[in-house]
Amino acid sequence: MLVVANQKGGVGKTTTAINLGTALAAVGEPTLVIDIDPQGNASTGLGVPRAERKLTTYDVLMGQAKLAEAIIPTRIPRLSLVASTVDLSGAELEMIDMERRNSRLKDALAEYSVHGSSPGQSPFSYVLIDCPPSLTLLTVNAMVAADAVVVPLQCEFFALEGLSQLLKTIELVRANLNPALEIQGIVLTMFDKRNKLSDQVAADVRENMGEKVYSTVIPRNVRISEAPSHGLPALVYDLRCPGSQAYIKLAGELIQRERLRKAA
């Protein structure tokens, strides 16, 4: 179970969740995307209209629906979704006085794994949780539920500063709520090979984070930007574009890292 998170907005977080989920499904790995961002961009990007979001992450966190009831198929084979709407923006205030407020999503997932799927087997190889671009109770719920964090990091000047803040957040969650949480990998996004700054940022991140940084780099690509307006992942909108090909490579790298992490 992986949470896609970064406290900084505009780094390609939701784009990564959508396209990584699509790539994993495309190589035969049944995948669930949980949209825990009130903006609901992952739901829109996977082609689920707001009118079709009957039961959402909000209902699951509030205990008004089981996770199994909220899971809906997408147009991508083997890729499912728990959608989000703006209702989720009020969830934090409502959860303040609830029992286990930091573990609402973890508890819902645990119940699903026991009662919501076939006995003895999980229907999903991967669960990706798309977070809001801030440290909120929603983000904490995602990190408490997850095994590891995938960090999209834009190749721009303030990237390292934002990364240091995120690392502190992960450490706080690990120290107080989820000791098993770790960084699965950092993916460099919006890389522009014509821009020397992109090279410098990439070099700085690799120097500071070493093997935690994926080898695969996601290039700045207009087709990736166009895809959400059509309600499609980039891999469906234009499979051959450089961005789509990069996400396919990233999926392969992620699968390999997950196998090594689980074997350790």
Backbone as a ProteinNet text record, in pm:
[ID]
protein_1_A
[PRIMARY]
MLVVANQKGGVGKTTTAINLGTALAAVGEPTLVIDIDPQGNASTGLGVPRAERKLTTYDVLMGQAKLAEAIIPTRIPRLSLVASTVDLSGAELEMIDMERRNSRLKDALAEYSVHGSSPGQSPFSYVLIDCPPSLTLLTVNAMVAADAVVVPLQCEFFALEGLSQLLKTIELVRANLNPALEIQGIVLTMFDKRNKLSDQVAADVRENMGEKVYSTVIPRNVRISEAPSHGLPALVYDLRCPGSQAYIKLAGELIQRERLRKAA
[TERTIARY]
84.2	0	88.4	70.7	158.9	80.1	132.7	71.8	156.5	89.6	157.2	138.8	247.4	233.2	346.1	310.9	405.5	328	381.4	312	308.8	393.6	398.8	304	225.1	134.5	204.6	141.6	192.7	316.4	336.2	457.3	429.4	304.6	270.1	225.9	175.9	136.7	18	-89.9	-208	-180.6	-105.7	-67	10.1	96.7	174	83.8	-8.4	-99.4	-182.9	-236.4	-321.4	-243.1	-129.4	-56.4	22.4	69.1	134.9	33.8	-85.1	-191	-229.2	-238.3	-271.8	-162.8	-36.7	75.3	81.1	58	57.3	-53.7	-171.9	-283.8	-252.8	-183.8	-153.5	-58	27.7	121.6	65.9	-65.2	-132.1	-147.7	-119.8	-131.3	-262.8	-361.7	-486.5	-456.3	-503.8	-465	-587.4	-583.2	-688.3	-628.8	-691.3	-654	-757.9	-711.5	-800.3	-774	-874.6	-862.8	-904.1	-804.9	-834.2	-809	-813.3	-799.2	-937.3	-983.5	-1116.2	-1135.6	-1026.6	-1038.7	-1087.6	-1061.9	-1111.2	-1047.9	-926.4	-864	-829.5	-791.2	-761.6	-888	-1000.4	-1127.5	-1163.1	-1145.8	-1173.6	-1077.8	-950	-849.2	-867.1	-939.1	-968.2	-1105.5	-1165.3	-1286.9	-1414.5	-1416.7	-1538.9	-1610.2	-1722.8	-1795.3	-1844	-1857.5	-1902.1	-2039.6	-2124	-2259	-2255.5	-2145.3	-2134.9	-2063.4	-2024.6	-1953.8	-2055.6	-2124.4	-2233	-2179.8	-2088.9	-2023.1	-1875	-1819.9	-1685.3	-1596.5	-1475.3	-1382.7	-1442.4	-1516.9	-1583.3	-1672.9	-1756.3	-1848.2	-1772.4	-1658.4	-1577.7	-1517.1	-1459.3	-1396.6	-1498.5	-1618.9	-1723.5	-1792.8	-1757.3	-1821.3	-1960.2	-1994.4	-2127.8	-2134.1	-2018.3	-2013.1	-1888.3	-1897.3	-1780.6	-1694.5	-1566.4	-1477.4	-1522.9	-1565.9	-1609.3	-1725.5	-1809.8	-1925.1	-1884.5	-1771.9	-1729.1	-1637	-1587.3	-1496.6	-1574.6	-1529.5	-1595.2	-1490.1	-1530.4	-1435.3	-1410.1	-1296.5	-1269.9	-1273.7	-1253	-1252.4	-1124.3	-1027.8	-901.5	-917.1	-896.1	-904.4	-809	-859.4	-781.9	-751	-809.4	-787.8	-919.8	-926.5	-1047.3	-1019.8	-1127	-1116.1	-1212	-1165.4	-1255.1	-1249.3	-1358.3	-1359.9	-1370.6	-1350.9	-1359.2	-1444.8	-1507.2	-1578.4	-1541.3	-1593.5	-1562.2	-1614.7	-1707.4	-1757.1	-1642.4	-1535.2	-1422.2	-1353.3	-1371.5	-1306.7	-1357	-1479.2	-1532.2	-1502.5	-1439.9	-1416.8	-1325.8	-1225.8	-1129.5	-1196	-1283.2	-1354.1	-1444.2	-1507.4	-1597.7	-1524.7	-1399.2	-1323.2	-1253.3	-1247.4	-1169.9	-1208.8	-1337.8	-1384.3	-1410.4	-1376.7	-1401.2	-1290.5	-1327.1	-1226.5	-1135.3	-1006.8	-907.2	-913.7	-916.4	-932.1	-816.6	-698.2	-582.9	-581.2	-667.6	-661.5	-791.2	-873	-1002.6	-984.8	-891.6	-869.1	-803.3	-708	-641.6	-742.8	-833.8	-934.6	-1028.1	-1064.9	-1154.2	-1085.8	-957.8	-882.3	-864.1	-840.1	-823.3	-952.1	-1063.8	-1193.1	-1220.2	-1183.7	-1204.2	-1121.5	-998.3	-910.5	-961.5	-1038.3	-1091.2	-1228	-1313.9	-1452.5	-1492.3	-1416.2	-1462.5	-1411.9	-1318.5	-1262.7	-1272.2	-1230.9	-1237.4	-1149.3	-1195.1	-1117.3	-978.5	-877.1	-741.4	-668	-732.9	-661.3	-709	-617.9	-650.9	-679.3	-782.7	-812.3	-716	-638.7	-549.3	-403.5	-319.7	-175.9	-119.9	-179.4	-132.1	-250.2	-232	-325.9	-246.5	-289.8	-225.4	-320.4	-272.9	-356.4	-306.8	-392.8	-357	-399.3	-301.1	-324	-342.6	-400.3	-402.2	-261.5	-236.2	-102.4	-80.2	-98.4	-78.7	-78.1	-27	-29.6	-158.9	-252	-381.9	-411.7	-524.3	-566.1	-591.5	-627.6	-646.4	-512.9	-409.6	-276.5	-224.6	-248	-205.5	-274.8	-405	-478.3	-416.8	-377.5	-317	-183.4	-101.6	30.5	21.3	-77.3	-96.7	-140.2	-217	-266.8	-162.4	-63.2	29.2	149.5	213.2	339.8	457.3	439.4	550.3	497.4	587.1	551.5	625.7	550.4	609.9	603	716.9	724.8	753.3	653.3	681.3	749.6	857.1	935	964	910.3	929.5	1074	1128.3	1266.8	1271.4	1255.9	1262	1327.7	1348.1	1437.3	1402	1272.8	1233.1	1210	1248.7	1219.2	1279.9	1406.2	1473.4	1416.1	1377.7	1317.8	1186	1102.3	976.3	998.8	1103	1133.6	1173.8	1251.9	1294.6	1175.8	1075.8	955	877	869.1	796.6	865.9	997.3	1073.3	1048.1	1037.4	1007	867.9	773.6	637.1	634.7	702.8	708.1	770.6	875.2	942.3	850.8	770.9	675.6	570.1	517.3	417.5	479.3	601.9	669.8	694.2	731.3	762.9	639.8	525.3	408	291	281.4	159.7	181.4	288.7	309.7	459.5	514.3	658.6	710.9	623.2	667.2	677.2	630.7	627.1	768.3	787.9	917.7	899.1	1006.4	1001.4	1031.6	934.7	956.4	1046.3	1024.6	1108.7	1066.1	1158	1134.1	1141.7	1035.6	1033.3	1044.5	1144.2	1165.8	1069	988.7	885.5	913	844.4	852.7	997.2	1072.7	1213.9	1224.5	1293	1312.6	1460.3	1494.2	1635.1	1701.3	1618.5	1675.1	1712.9	1671.8	1690.3	1799.9	1905.6	2016.2	1972.2	1869.3	1820.5	1766.8	1700	1648.1	1761.6	1868.8	1985.1	2044.1	2051.3	2110.6	2026.3	1892.6	1802.6	1810.6	1808.9	1817	1946.5	2056.7	2185.5	2185.5	2126.6	2121.5	2037.6	1922.5	1834.4	1903.2	1966.3	2035.5	2152.6	2220.5	2332.3	2284.2	2167.4	2115.1	2039.9	1970.1	1880.8	1929.3	2033.2	2096	2001.5	2001.3	1924.1	1773.8	1730.7	1587.2	1525.1	1607.1	1556.7	1547.3	1430.1	1413.6	1505.6	1550.3	1629.9	1544.8	1418	1326.1	1293.2	1298.4	1264.4	1144.4	1045.7	926.5	950	951.1	980.1	860.9	889.8	782.4	725.6	594.8	534.5	392.2	363.2	232.6	120.3	148.1	43.6	-2.8	88.6	50.4	-43.7	-16.7	-99.9	-237.2	-244.5	-371.4	-464.6	-408.2	-487.6	-602.2	-580.7	-690	-814.6	-797.1	-913.3	-1002.3	-949.1	-1026.5	-1072.9	-1043.7	-1082.2	-1006.6	-881.5	-801.5	-662.6	-607	-465.4	-383.4	-263.7	-179.1	-150.4	-140.8	-109.8	-219.9	-341.4	-452.6	-465.9	-445	-456.4	-350.1	-226.8	-118.1	-9.3	-20.5	71	215.4	234.8	369.6	443.3	374.9	442	548.6	652.2	761.6	715	613.4	563.9	503	422.3	360.3	466.3	562.9	668.6	747.9	766.3	838.5	761	629.2	548.9	546.6	553.5	562.1	693.3	801.9	931.7	930.2	865.4	856.8	781.2	673.5	596.4	683.5	765	854.4	954.4	1005.3	1102.1	1035.9	913.7	840.3	811.3	768.8	739.7	864.6	977.6	1102.4	1137.7	1120.1	1151.8	1058.1	931.7	835.7	870.3	913	951.4	1071.7	1167.6	1286.3	1249.8	1158.1	1118.4	1044.2	956.3	879.3	967	1071.8	1160.9	1258.9	1277.4	1376.2	1328.5
-118.1	0	124	209.5	323.5	453.9	553.2	684.9	776.1	846.9	941.7	1079.2	1136.4	1256.6	1355.9	1482	1591.7	1712.4	1780.6	1895.3	2013.9	2012	2119	2086.5	2182.9	2161.6	2177.8	2128.2	2146.6	2067.3	1954.3	1874.9	1750	1732.6	1614.7	1497	1526.2	1421.3	1339.2	1407	1336.7	1273.6	1342.2	1286.8	1156.9	1155.1	1034.2	922.2	954.5	852.6	790.6	874.8	827.1	737.6	788.2	717.8	598.8	608	493	381.4	417.8	318.3	252.8	333	280.4	187.8	227.6	145.7	13	16.2	-107.5	-201	-143	-223.9	-281.6	-201.7	-243.5	-361.9	-373.7	-487.9	-605.6	-599.5	-714.5	-711.9	-595.9	-584.8	-515.2	-586.7	-521.1	-411.1	-291.4	-174.4	-94	-42.5	44.6	181.8	286.1	423.9	479.5	527.8	593.5	742.7	818.2	963.9	1024.2	1075.8	1133.5	1285.4	1342.2	1486.5	1545.4	1644.1	1701.5	1759.9	1794.1	1847.1	1740.4	1614.6	1504.5	1495.2	1546.5	1548.9	1408.8	1318.9	1182.3	1115.9	1141.9	1085.2	1140.4	1270.7	1333.5	1281.6	1271.6	1225.8	1082.3	1004.5	865.3	852.3	967.4	966.1	935.4	961.1	935.2	1068.9	1095.7	1221.3	1235.3	1358	1382	1320.8	1317.9	1262.4	1112.6	1046.4	901.8	866.7	967.3	941.7	934.6	822	806	785.8	691.2	668.3	698.9	778.9	830.6	806.1	856.6	846.5	910.2	1016.9	1082.7	984.5	911.8	816.1	706.9	665.1	561.5	613.7	733.1	790.2	820.1	856.8	888	763	646.7	523.4	504.6	581.7	572.4	469.3	418.1	315	231.2	105.9	17.7	48.6	22.7	46.1	-33.7	-156.5	-241.9	-179.4	-104.2	-40.1	80.5	142.4	265.6	241.3	119.1	88.5	77.8	153	149.4	118.5	53.9	26.5	152.9	161.5	268.1	206.3	288.3	235.7	158.4	163	92.2	-47.4	-152	-287.7	-304.6	-369.3	-399.2	-275.8	-160.1	-39.2	7	11.4	53.3	181.8	243.3	374.9	388.5	454.9	511.5	661.6	717.7	856	955.3	1082	1189.9	1302.3	1376.9	1499.9	1607.8	1727	1839.9	1816.8	1722.8	1689.7	1653.9	1601.1	1555.9	1672.1	1794	1909.5	1932.8	1886.2	1901.9	1785.1	1683.1	1560.8	1584.1	1670	1689.8	1743.5	1841.3	1896.1	1790.1	1710.2	1607.9	1494.3	1470.6	1359.6	1395.7	1523	1567.5	1493.5	1474.9	1411.6	1261.7	1206.7	1063.9	978.1	856.2	761.3	722.8	705.1	664.1	752.2	882.2	975.5	967.9	929.6	918	787	694.4	558.6	517.1	613.8	581.1	504.5	550.4	482	346.6	340.1	213	109.7	149.3	56.1	9.2	101.7	65.1	-33.7	-13	-104.1	-240.7	-238.7	-364.1	-445.7	-378	-446.6	-503	-428.2	-474.6	-599.3	-600.3	-714.1	-841.2	-825.6	-942.3	-983.5	-883.5	-915.2	-879.9	-788	-735	-807.2	-898.1	-967.9	-1118.6	-1192	-1337.6	-1387.3	-1484.6	-1536.6	-1582.4	-1535.3	-1580.4	-1510.7	-1415.8	-1346.1	-1201.8	-1113.8	-973.6	-951.7	-875.3	-852.5	-754.4	-680.6	-579.1	-607.6	-596.7	-609.6	-481.3	-367.9	-237.2	-147.7	-69.7	36.6	166	265	395.8	499.5	576.9	677.9	815.1	890.5	1025	1128.2	1201.8	1293.6	1437.8	1521.5	1664.9	1723.5	1838.3	1898.6	1979.7	1916	1982.9	1877	1914.7	1822.3	1843	1752.5	1760	1625.2	1618.6	1492.1	1387	1431.4	1338.9	1276.3	1359.5	1310	1215.5	1250.8	1164.9	1030	1029.4	903.7	817.5	880.8	806.6	745.9	823.4	775	668.4	678.1	574.6	443.4	452.6	332.8	268.1	344.7	299.2	223.9	148.8	83.6	173.4	253.4	334.5	455.2	552	677.5	690.7	727	766.1	918.3	983	1128.9	1185.2	1245.8	1317.3	1450.1	1481	1600.5	1675.5	1795.4	1876	1925.8	1923.8	1968.7	2121	2185.8	2331.5	2377.5	2507.1	2562.9	2524	2525.9	2503.5	2355.9	2268.1	2125.5	2070.5	2098.1	2040.6	2094.3	2221.9	2278.5	2207.6	2188	2117.1	1973	1910.5	1771.4	1757.7	1851.2	1843.8	1852.2	1933.3	1944	1813.1	1751.1	1624.9	1514.5	1511.9	1410.7	1423.4	1546.6	1568.6	1515.8	1538	1488.8	1336.3	1272.8	1126.7	1073.4	1139.9	1097.1	1110.3	1216.5	1235.9	1125.3	1093.3	986.8	853.2	828.7	704.1	694.2	805.3	804.4	788.2	836.7	842.4	752.9	721	654.4	529	527.1	414.1	385.7	307.2	280.4	212.4	146.5	72.6	160.1	284	371.3	402.6	394.5	427.5	493.7	549.5	609.3	501.3	473.5	374.6	433	560.3	624.2	766.6	843	980.9	985.5	1034.4	1040.7	1185.9	1214.5	1349.4	1373.3	1479	1508	1640.8	1659.6	1784.5	1819.4	1716.2	1736.2	1792.2	1903.9	1968.4	1960.2	1873.8	1850.8	1972.4	2069.9	2191.4	2293	2265.4	2359.8	2310	2387.2	2346	2332.7	2410	2403.2	2263.7	2200.9	2066.4	1969.1	1980.3	1893.8	1918.2	2045.2	2079.1	2027.8	2046	1997.9	1845.4	1778.4	1632.1	1584.8	1652.8	1615.5	1638	1749.5	1779.9	1676.4	1640.8	1543.2	1407	1367.3	1237.5	1237.6	1350.4	1359.2	1347.2	1407.3	1407.3	1279.6	1220.7	1108	975.1	978.9	856	761	635.3	530.2	543.8	633.4	655.8	718.7	781.9	846.7	744	734.2	642.3	681.1	582.4	609.2	677.1	637.3	693.8	838.5	923.7	1064.9	1094.1	1166.9	1200.8	1334.4	1337.2	1462.7	1557.9	1684.2	1780.7	1751.3	1726.4	1675.2	1727.2	1794.7	1858.2	1754.9	1634.1	1532	1487.5	1485.2	1453.2	1560.5	1686.8	1797	1796.7	1752.8	1753.3	1641	1528.2	1407.5	1425.3	1491.3	1501.3	1572.7	1666.6	1738.7	1647.1	1532.9	1432.2	1318.7	1331.7	1226.6	1097.5	1110.8	993.1	1003.3	890.9	889.8	913.6	966.7	992.3	863.8	750.7	623.7	579.3	625.3	594.5	703.7	826.1	940.5	935.4	903.9	893.4	802.8	674.6	576.1	599.9	654.1	664.5	791.5	884.5	1009.4	980.6	1063.8	1039.1	1026.4	1104.1	1097.2	962.2	908.6	778	668.5	674	573.5	578.5	700.2	714.9	651.9	669	610.6	457.7	403	257.2	207.2	277.9	241.4	256.3	363.4	385.4	272.3	225.4	114.6	-9.5	-38.5	-153.4	-138.7	-17.5	8.8	-2.7	47.2	40	-104.1	-184.6	-325.4	-395.5	-368.2	-430.1	-387.7	-259.8	-210.7	-270.3	-285	-342.7	-488.5	-561.2	-701	-708.9	-621.1	-618.7	-576.1	-477.3	-428.5	-536.1	-609.6	-713.2	-833.8	-854.3	-966.7	-938.7	-809.7	-771.1	-807.5
0	0	0	-100.1	-119.7	-117.9	-47.7	-47.8	-136.6	-228	-316.6	-253.9	-202.8	-121	-142.7	-131.3	-123.5	-73	28.7	85.3	-10.5	-110.5	-208.8	-323.9	-367.3	-478.4	-612.4	-717.3	-851.7	-886.1	-817.7	-841.2	-925.2	-968	-1046.6	-962.5	-843.2	-749.9	-803.5	-836.2	-886.4	-1022.4	-1106.9	-1236.4	-1218.2	-1118.7	-1090.7	-1040.3	-949.8	-897.4	-1009.2	-1097.4	-1207.1	-1303.4	-1348	-1453.3	-1400.2	-1277.5	-1217.5	-1195.2	-1147.2	-1130.1	-1261.4	-1367.1	-1499.2	-1550.8	-1530.8	-1577.2	-1502.9	-1371.9	-1294.1	-1342	-1366.7	-1416.2	-1554.5	-1636.5	-1773.3	-1778.2	-1676.8	-1675	-1596.1	-1567.7	-1508.2	-1358.3	-1295	-1149.7	-1113.8	-1058.8	-1017.1	-915.2	-942.7	-863.7	-822.2	-700.1	-647.8	-619.5	-673.4	-641.3	-544.2	-430.2	-333.7	-339.9	-379.4	-390.2	-256	-182.4	-51.6	-53	-174.2	-193.8	-223.4	-144.4	-168.1	-308.2	-375.3	-511.1	-608.7	-575	-657.7	-795.3	-809.6	-941.9	-993.2	-903.7	-948.1	-1003	-938.8	-985.7	-1123.7	-1141.3	-1270.7	-1376.8	-1341.6	-1436.2	-1479.5	-1398.6	-1436.1	-1502.1	-1535.6	-1616.5	-1541.9	-1409.1	-1331.6	-1305.2	-1371.9	-1351.9	-1208	-1161.8	-1023.8	-997.9	-1098	-1081.4	-1051.2	-1086.4	-1064.7	-935.1	-858.5	-732.5	-618.5	-611.9	-514.6	-373	-356.6	-228.2	-246.5	-157	-177.2	-55	-63.1	49.2	174.2	156.3	269.7	344.1	271.3	334.1	409	351.9	415.9	546.2	543.1	662.6	772	731.2	828.6	882.4	826.9	870.9	815.6	710.5	650.7	538.7	498.5	394.4	414.6	376.6	378.8	255.8	268.2	154.8	32.3	54.3	-57.2	-134.7	-65	-128.6	-211.9	-176.2	-242.1	-361.7	-376.9	-487.4	-618.5	-718.6	-849.9	-957.5	-1065.2	-1173.8	-1255.5	-1317.3	-1414.1	-1552.8	-1653	-1789.6	-1819.8	-1725.2	-1742.1	-1682.3	-1759.1	-1702.5	-1584.3	-1478	-1356.6	-1272.1	-1305.3	-1225.1	-1165.3	-1031.2	-960.1	-883.5	-834.9	-772	-655.1	-549.1	-448.7	-471.1	-517.7	-564.2	-448.9	-483.6	-385.2	-440.8	-348.6	-385	-284.3	-306.5	-218.8	-76.2	-58.4	76.1	170.2	112.9	193	264.9	215.3	278	420.5	450.8	585.7	677.3	622.7	699.9	819.9	802.3	911.1	1036.4	1020.7	1136.5	1199.5	1115.9	1166.2	1236.3	1197	1254.5	1385.5	1417.6	1534.1	1661.5	1682.5	1806.3	1791.6	1675.5	1653.4	1714.1	1751.8	1798.1	1682.1	1714.3	1615.7	1490.8	1512.8	1400.7	1301	1347.8	1258.6	1180.7	1219.6	1163.7	1095.1	1056.7	995.8	864.5	781.6	653.7	675.6	766.4	795.7	843.2	929.6	980.7	870	779.8	668.9	574.9	549.8	464.3	530.6	661.1	734.3	732.1	750.9	746.9	607.7	506	368.7	338.6	386.5	358.8	424.9	532.5	603	547.9	526.7	492.9	349	285.5	157.6	35.6	52.9	-61.9	-40.9	-140.8	-131.4	-17.8	58.4	171	126.7	198.7	174.4	62.1	-3.8	-111.1	-123	-161.2	-182.6	-330.3	-362.4	-503.7	-569.6	-490	-544.9	-509.8	-610.9	-588.4	-528.2	-570.9	-523.5	-489.7	-382.4	-346.6	-344.2	-424.6	-429.8	-371.1	-274.3	-209.8	-252.4	-320.6	-367.2	-263.8	-208.8	-96.9	-142.3	-54.5	-81.8	-68.6	-132.2	-127.2	0.9	114.4	243.1	352.6	468.6	581.1	657.4	638.2	702.4	766.5	835.1	894.8	786.7	667.2	555.8	515.2	505.5	471.3	579	704.8	815.7	808.1	778.2	762.9	652.8	543.8	433.5	475.3	545.7	586.2	694.5	779.7	882	816.5	708.8	640.9	550.8	507.3	402.7	457.8	368.8	399.4	364	257.4	209.4	132.7	110.3	45.2	-88	-190.8	-319.1	-326	-345.6	-341.1	-480.5	-545.4	-670.4	-636.9	-708.9	-678.1	-807.5	-818.4	-938.1	-946.9	-1066.3	-1086.4	-1095.8	-981.7	-976.1	-846	-833	-731.7	-588.4	-553.4	-415.6	-382.4	-471.8	-453.8	-325.6	-301.3	-184	-53.5	-53.2	68.1	100.7	-1.5	20	61	5.5	39.1	185.5	235.3	375.6	470.2	434.6	516.9	515.3	397.2	385.9	464.9	459.5	534.1	684.4	734.4	875.8	909.8	819	839.7	845.7	750.9	748.4	876.6	924.3	1046.5	1167.8	1171.1	1281.5	1281.6	1162.8	1152.6	1193.2	1149.8	1183.6	1334.1	1396.1	1538.7	1626.1	1578.3	1664.7	1623.6	1493.9	1447.6	1363.5	1285	1193.2	1181.8	1275.4	1277.2	1151.2	1076	957.2	832.1	839.8	721.7	672.7	542.4	485.2	349.7	296.7	163.8	61.3	-25.8	-130.9	-238.5	-269.6	-369.5	-397.8	-454.1	-495.1	-646.3	-709.8	-855.3	-900.6	-982.9	-1035	-1150.4	-1139.4	-1238.6	-1308.8	-1421.2	-1499.1	-1534.2	-1568	-1602.5	-1744.2	-1757.9	-1887.1	-1922.5	-2017.2	-2050.4	-2114.3	-2159	-2217.3	-2110.6	-1986.8	-1877.5	-1783.7	-1767.9	-1682.2	-1536.4	-1498	-1360.2	-1328.5	-1424	-1402.5	-1372.4	-1447.4	-1423.8	-1286.2	-1245.8	-1116.9	-1000.8	-1012.5	-907.3	-897.5	-1012	-1013.1	-947.4	-978.9	-920.3	-769.2	-724.5	-580.8	-505.6	-562	-497.2	-488.8	-596.6	-596.1	-498.4	-486.9	-393	-249.3	-220.4	-83.7	-48.9	-145.5	-116.6	-173	-254.2	-301.6	-372.5	-327.7	-394.7	-376.3	-288.1	-271.1	-395.9	-480	-600.9	-713.1	-775.5	-887.9	-1002.9	-1076	-1196.5	-1302.4	-1311.3	-1409.5	-1376.3	-1477.3	-1462.6	-1552.6	-1500.7	-1579.2	-1649.1	-1781.8	-1852.4	-1853.5	-1870.5	-1895	-2032.9	-2040	-2162.3	-2175.6	-2285.6	-2302.5	-2308.6	-2356.8	-2367.1	-2228.5	-2132.1	-1994.1	-1940.5	-1974	-1926.4	-1991.4	-2116.9	-2189.8	-2145.4	-2106	-2081.6	-1981.7	-1863.4	-1765.6	-1818.3	-1910.3	-1964	-2046.2	-2086.2	-2160.5	-2069.7	-1938.4	-1844.4	-1867.2	-1911.6	-1944.1	-1882.7	-1837.7	-1803.4	-1929.8	-1915	-2031.6	-2108.5	-2037	-2102.7	-2198.3	-2173.3	-2263.3	-2369.7	-2329.1	-2421	-2529.8	-2492.8	-2590.6	-2532.7	-2561.8	-2505.6	-2548.4	-2668.1	-2722.7	-2680.9	-2616.6	-2579.1	-2472.9	-2463.9	-2369.3	-2224.5	-2185	-2047.7	-2015.9	-2107.5	-2086.4	-2077.8	-2167.1	-2165.9	-2035.5	-1982.6	-1856.3	-1741.1	-1739.4	-1631.6	-1639.3	-1759.2	-1773.2	-1713.3	-1741.7	-1684.1	-1532.1	-1483.6	-1339.9	-1271.6	-1334.8	-1277.6	-1262.3	-1363.2	-1354.1	-1241.6	-1225.3	-1118.4	-981.4	-971	-844.5	-805.9	-902.5	-875.1	-821.9	-882.8	-839.3	-697.2	-667.4	-532.8	-428.2	-463.8	-370.4	-340.7	-441.2	-419.3	-323.8	-344.7	-258.1	-116.8	-105.9	27.2	105	38.6	105.5	140.7	62.7	89	201.9	230.8	333.8	474
[MASK]
++++++++++++++++++++++++++++++++++++++++++++++++++++++++++++++++++++++++++++++++++++++++++++++++++++++++++++++++++++++++++++++++++++++++++++++++++++++++++++++++++++++++++++++++++++++++++++++++++++++++++++++++++++++++++++++++++++++++++++++++++++++++++++++++++++++++

